Amino acid sequence: MNSNVAAKRAEALRVVHERLEMAVRGGLIRLRVEGQSRDSRTIGVRGRDLLNYGSCAYLGLNTDQRLIDAAKAALDQYGPVFSSSTAYASIDLYTDLEDRLGKIFDQGHILVPTTTTLGHLSVLPVLVSPDDLVLLDHQVHASVQLTAGVLRGMGADVRNVPHNDVEALYSLLSEEAHNHNRAWFLADGVYSMFGDTAPVKAIAPLLDEFENLHLYYDDAHGVGWRGHHGVGHVLTEVGYHPRMIIIGSLAKSWGAGGSVLVLPNQEMAERVLLTGATFTFSGPLHPAELGAAVAAADIHLSTERDIREEQLSTKIDYVRDRLVAGQLPALSLERTPLWYVRTGRLDNAIELGRRMMRDDFYVNVSGFPVVPVGMDGIRFTTTLFQTDDDLVRFMDALERNIEGLVVPLEWHIELH
């Protein structure tokens, strides 16, 4: 590393540390939760019960008694951990979970990584070659960007594409795809910070025009709460394709732990399972997580999940309507359970977070490097733990507390 690069890196780390330290001093990040209500509606922070608007358990399953009982039964049988690489031996709950996931993702071939991050690190370095082109949506999840560093180290040509810019993606593919063995586009299904979604319907036709194009979607925040049996945003919008891979989380809407990797054919699945590094060298899902995930899968295969999605959709629509009516600077108005309100500066975001906490609401304060410079603000979520009255009180508090904190109107992103 030359001295100029090293100096830039050191300066970037200094800025990141300084900004995160501001949020720590503000009492808004790196919190230790002292407990939560039985229904996860509130969390205990410094002796106070705060209504939780930072949870990604969108369908409210992580405290469901059926998942808890299944986790306890798995603990009774296998203990807290089955300490063996799955390359050698894994417990039968893996089979139970894989069978159910096979019914949910009925046209895909299933693997169960321990986390989505470890899933990326297993599948992409195996399937991407050194002479491949790898295009990243600018806001694809940090865990995918981490893996892209590995791909770059292998020799792949890794580049960024402006966020959700299909024209820019098409232009890059037109110029560069033919110069590489394969081209890959890596994006989220539902973006974890702003709550917007990938334009998967507009991207899908590119698979026909560019025969060496492969799509990889991290749909961690879409799987579970959306689509038939909870298949997620991407598969609800466009369905399966032989050159498309999906990975989703079982630790968010699902309420359990682990992730699901949906591959287009058995040969690819076997290759990733046998040669993907984290499938061999990382630890397995713990028995309690597997037991809970099996119970959650049974719920997803029933009509109960559909009812939960309808209930969540009603709450999402209420929040969206209030954001519009109050002309709040939300960066997306798509109907997902994730929302982001921009304040423009980190000190404003911290002050808004402190005001909301004063009113007994917990939200996620966000700034660079989690979001681009100038996009500082608060992120909050909609879950089934929140009552209708909770949502009314929250939106009232947000409208009241944001006054005087947002950047001038000309800096706002147009609502869409």
N, C-alpha and C positions, 0 to 999 in steps of 0.2 A: 504494500500500500504506500503510495507516494505521500510526501508531506502535505501537499495541498488537499488531497482526499481525506487524509487523517485529520487535518484541521477542521474541515467542513463537518466531518462526522462528530468530532468532539463538540463543536458548536451546536450541532443539532441535538446531541444528547443533553447539553447544558440547558437548552431552551425547553426541551421536553421535561427535564427534571424540575426546572423552575416553575413551569405551568402546573404540573401535577402537584407540586408542593403547595401551591396556592390553594388548590382544591382540598388537599389534606388539612391545611390550616383552617379552611372554612368548615371543616367537619362534615364533608359531603362525600368523600371517597375513602376507600380502605377501611370501611366501617366493620365492626364486629357486631353481628346480630346476637342479641342476648336471649332470644326466644321468639316464638311466633304464636299467633292464635291457632287453635286447632284447625280452622278452615283456611289458614294462610292469608286471611284478610289483612292482618296487621303484623308488623314485626317490631321487636323491642330494640330500641337504640338509645343508649345512655339513659336508661330508666324511663323512657317514654314509649308509648305504643303509637306507631305511625302506620297510617293506611298505605299499603305497599303498592306503588305504581312503578316498580322496577322489576317485577317478576315476569319471566317468559313462560310460565306455566299456564298458557292461554286457556286451555280447556279445564283447568282446575282439577287435574287428575293426581297431582303429586302427593296430596293428602287423602286421596280416596281410600276408604278402608279396605277395599278389595286388593289394591296394590300393596298396602301395608301388610295385610295378612299373607299375601303371596311372598313378599320379601321375608317375613318372619319364618315361613315354612322353609324357604330356601336356606336361611341361616341355620335353622335347626338341623337340616340335613347335611349341609356342607361347611358350616362355619362362616366367618367373615370373608375369607378368601380361599379359593382353590388355587394354590400357589404352584402353577405349572404353565409353561408356555402352551398355547393352544396348538402349536405345531406338534406337540407330543400327545397331549390329552386334554379334553375339555368336558365339562359336565353336561348331562343330558338336557339341561334347560336350554342350551344353545340350539339343540334340535327342535325343541318345542317352539322356541321363538322363530327360528328360520322357517319352520313349516307355516306358521301363521303369517309371517311377513311375505311368504311366497303366495299366499292367498290374497293378501292386500295388494301387492305389486305383482299382479298375476301374469304379466308379460315380461317380467325382468328376472334376472338371476341374482340371488341375494347373498351378500356377505354382511357380517356384523362386526365392524371395527369397534374398538373400545371408546373412541371419541371421533368426532368429525375431523379434528386436526390430524389424528393418527391415520384416519382413513385417507385423507389427501396424501399423506406421506407414504402410504402403501401403494396406492393405485397410480398416481401420476408419474413417479420415477420409473415405474415398471412399463407403462404404456407409452410414455413420451420418449422419443429417441433424440440423440444429440443433434441430428439434422432437421428437427422439427421446428416449426414456427409456433410460438405460444403467445397468444394475445390475452391480456388481462383487462377486464373492465376496471376502470380507475378506482372504483369503490368496492371491488370484490373483497370478501372478508380477509382479515389479517392472516388467518390460518392458511388460506390459499396463497397469499402473497409470500408467506414463509416458505411454502413448498416451491413456489416459483423460483426462490433463491437457489434451491437444490437443483432445479431444472437448468437454471442459468449456469451453475457450476458444472453440470454435465456437458454443456456446450450448446444447449437449445437457444434459439433466437427468441428472447423474451421481450415483449413490448407492451406498453399500456395503451388502452383505447379510452377516449373520453366517455364518461359515464352515460350508459344507455343511449349512445350515439350509434345507431345502426348504419347511418351513412358513412361515418368514419370507419366502422368495422368493415363495411363493404369495400371501401376504397383501399384499405390495407390488404384485404384478401385479394383484391383484383391485382394489386401491385406485387404482392409477395408470395401468395399461396403456391403458385406454380414453381417457385424457386426452392421449395421444400418438399420433403417426402410427405409430411402431413402438416396440417394446420389445426391448432386447438384454440377454442375460445372458452375462457374460464370466467364465470360470473355467478352471482347469487340468484336465487329464485326470488326471495323476499329479502331486501337489504336490511341488515340488522340495526342500522342506526337511524336512517330516515324513514323506513317503513314503505319505501316505494318498491316496485317490482321490476324484474327484467322484462323487456318487451319480447317475450319468447315467441309470440305469434309472428312478429316482424322478422325475427332472426331465423325461424325455422326454414323458410324458403332458401336460405343460403346453403343449406345442406344439399339441395338439388343442384344449385349452380356450381358449387365447389365440392367436387367429389372426394377430395382429400380432407375436408373439414370435419372436425369432431367437436362436439359440445360437452362441456363439463359444468354442471350446475350444482352449487351448494345451496340446497333448499332447506337448510336447518330450521329456518323460521317459518317455513310454509307447510312442511310435513306435519300431519296431525290434525290441525284445525281446519284445513281446507281440502275439499274434493272427496270423491267416493272412497270411503274407508279411510280418509285422511291421507291420500297419496300426495298432497301438496299442490303448490301453485303451478309448477312447471307441467306436471303430467295432467293436471286439470285443463290447462290451456292448450296443450299441443299433443299430448299422448306420447307413446314410446317411439323411438327411432333407433335403428341399428348402429348409428354413430353418435349416440347421446348417452351420457352417464349422469346419474343423479345420486347425490348423497344427502341424507336427511338426519336430523337429530332425534334421538329417543329420550332426550333429557329436557325438552322444552314442552311443547304441547303434549307430548307423550307421557310425561310425568315420571319417567323411570331413569334410565341411564343408557349410555352407549349410542350407537348410530347405525343407520342402515345404508348400505351401498347397493345401488340398483344398476347392474351391468347388463348390456344387451345380449350377451350370449354366454353359454356355459364354458366355452374354451377360455374366454377372457377372465371369467370369474375364477377358474382353476389356476390360471397363470398368476393372477394377483394374489390369491390365497397362498400359493406355494412360494412365490418369490418376493412378495411385498414385505419389506423389512419389518414393519411394525406388527404384521400378523405373526411373525416369528419371535421377535425380540421384545415386544411390549407385553405387559401383563394382560390377563383376560378381564372381561367384565366380572365384577364381583357377584357372588350368588344372589345377594339381595336385589341387585340391579336387574339381573336376569329374571328372577321371579316376578318382580314388579312389571317388567317389560312384557312378559307373557300375559299377565293379567290385563295390562293396558291393551295388548293386541286383541284380546277377546272383546273388550269394549269397542275397539275400532271396527271390529267385524260385525258389530250389532247396530241396530237402529239408534241406540242411545247416543252414539257419537254424532249422528246427524242432528239430533235434537240439541246437543251441546253446541254444534256449529251455528245453528239457527239462533240460539240464545246469545252467542258471542257476536254474531253479525248485527243483532239489534243494538247491542252496546256500542259496537264500532260505529254504526250509523249515527247514534246519538252524539258521540264525541266529534265525529266529522261535521255534523250539523252545527254544533256549538263553535267549532273552529271557524267555520264559514261565517256564522252570524256575528261572531265577535271580531272578525277580520284579524285573527291572530296569525303571526308569521310562521305558519307551518310549512315545512319544506316539501311535504307531500300530503295529498288528500286522498290517496288510494285507500281502498277498504281493506286494510290489514290491521292487526292489533298493535302496531308500532307507530308511534308519533314522535315528531321532532319539531320543537319550536325554537327558532333561532333568535338569539339576542345580539349576536354580532361580535361581542367581546367577552373574554373569559370572566372578567370581574362582574359583568352584568349577569352572566350565567350563574356564577356562584351566589350572587345576591338573590337571584330568583329562586335558586334551590334552597337557600336559607329561609326565604320568606315562606316557601311552600312547607318546609319542615316546621317552621314556627306554627303553621296552621295544621300540623299533624299529618302532612303528606310526604311520603318519600318518593323522590324522582331521581333520575340519573343525570348528573351534570356532566356535559361533554365538551371537549375542546381538542385542539391539536395535541397529539398526532392521531387521536381517535377519529376526528373529522378534519377536513381541510381548514387551513388558516382562514379566519374570518367567518367560519360557520359555527362558532361556539353557541351553545344553547342547552336546552334540557330535552331529554328523551324520556318518554313515559309509555306505559303499556296498558292495554285493556285485557282483562282476564275475567273469568267467571267468578272469581272470588269477590269482585267488586259489586256491590248492590247498586240498584238504580239511584238511590239516595246518595251513595258514595260518589257516583259520577257527577251528579248535579252539584254537590258541594265542591268537588275537585275542580270542575270547570269554572264555577263561580270564583274560586280562590285563584285560579290561573289568570282569569281576566283581570281580577283586582290587583294581583301582585306583579303583573308584567308591565303595568302602567309606568311610563318613564324610563324603562330599561332597554327597550328595543332600539336597534340602529335606525337611522333615518329611512324613510320610506323607499328612497331610490335604491337602497341596498337590499331590499327584500327580494327574494325569488318569487316570481309570479306563481300564484296558486293555480293548480291544474287538477 
